[in-house]
Amino acid sequence: MKDLPTYLVEKLQAKKLKSTFGNPWYEIKTDKYRCQIMRFDEPSAQYGIEGGKISKLWIQDIKTKEVVANYDREWDIEPKGDVKKFYDEVIKEYN
């Protein structure tokens, strides 16, 4: 997989963490949220969020340390309230 475009890395401060079964993990931090995603090279109708490239997503509120969204091939905790806007940006940029 090619590295993410520079403008995406700068916008959401993504950094590559590791690879699991050939699929890279990325971490995205803002002043309010910490997010980790695993992306496929191609969209996955079976495992990806909304049929996209992200098959795993985890978002934590930095202040409270609470996990506010979690997707592992299905929703465990769906994003609601304030975190939904951040989630929408992550999906727009990376899915």
C-alpha positions in Angstrom: 0.0 0.0 0.0 1.3 3.4 -0.8 1.8 5.9 2.0 -1.1 8.2 2.5 -0.9 11.5 0.6 0.9 14.3 2.5 -2.1 16.5 2.7 -4.1 13.8 4.5 -1.3 13.1 7.0 -1.0 16.8 7.8 -4.7 17.4 8.0 -5.5 14.6 10.5 -1.9 14.1 11.8 -2.0 10.4 10.8 1.0 8.2 11.5 1.6 4.6 10.5 1.8 2.3 13.5 2.2 -1.3 12.3 0.8 -3.9 9.9 -1.5 -6.8 10.8 -1.8 -9.5 8.1 -0.5 -7.0 5.6 -3.0 -4.3 6.4 -1.5 -1.1 8.0 -2.7 0.5 11.2 -2.8 4.3 11.4 -3.2 6.6 14.4 -4.8 10.0 14.2 -4.7 12.4 17.1 -6.4 15.7 17.6 -6.6 17.8 20.8 -9.8 16.0 21.7 -9.7 12.4 20.2 -7.2 9.6 19.6 -8.2 7.3 16.8 -6.7 4.1 15.3 -7.8 2.6 12.0 -6.8 -0.5 10.0 -7.2 0.0 6.2 -7.4 -2.5 3.4 -5.8 -1.6 0.0 -9.2 -1.9 -1.6 -12.8 -1.4 -0.4 -14.4 -4.4 1.3 -18.2 -4.8 1.0 -18.0 -7.5 3.7 -15.8 -6.0 6.3 -15.3 -2.3 5.6 -17.2 0.5 7.2 -20.0 1.4 4.7 -18.2 -1.0 2.2 -15.0 1.0 2.4 -11.4 0.4 3.2 -11.5 0.8 7.0 -12.2 -2.6 8.7 -11.3 -1.6 12.2 -11.7 1.8 13.9 -11.3 2.8 17.5 -11.8 6.4 18.9 -11.0 7.5 22.4 -11.8 10.7 24.2 -8.4 12.0 25.3 -9.7 13.9 28.3 -11.9 11.1 29.8 -10.0 8.1 28.3 -13.5 6.7 27.3 -13.8 4.7 24.1 -16.5 6.6 22.2 -16.5 4.6 19.0 -15.4 1.0 18.1 -15.8 -0.9 14.9 -14.3 -4.3 14.4 -16.0 -5.6 11.2 -19.2 -4.5 12.9 -20.2 -1.8 15.4 -19.6 -2.4 19.1 -19.9 1.3 19.9 -21.3 3.7 17.3 -20.1 7.3 17.2 -22.7 9.7 18.6 -22.9 13.3 19.6 -19.7 15.4 19.3 -17.5 12.4 18.2 -19.7 11.9 15.1 -18.2 15.0 13.4 -14.7 13.7 14.0 -15.7 10.2 12.8 -17.2 11.7 9.6 -13.9 13.5 8.8 -11.9 10.2 9.3 -14.3 8.3 7.1 -14.2 11.1 4.4 -10.4 11.1 4.3 -9.5 7.5 4.8 -12.4 5.2 3.8 
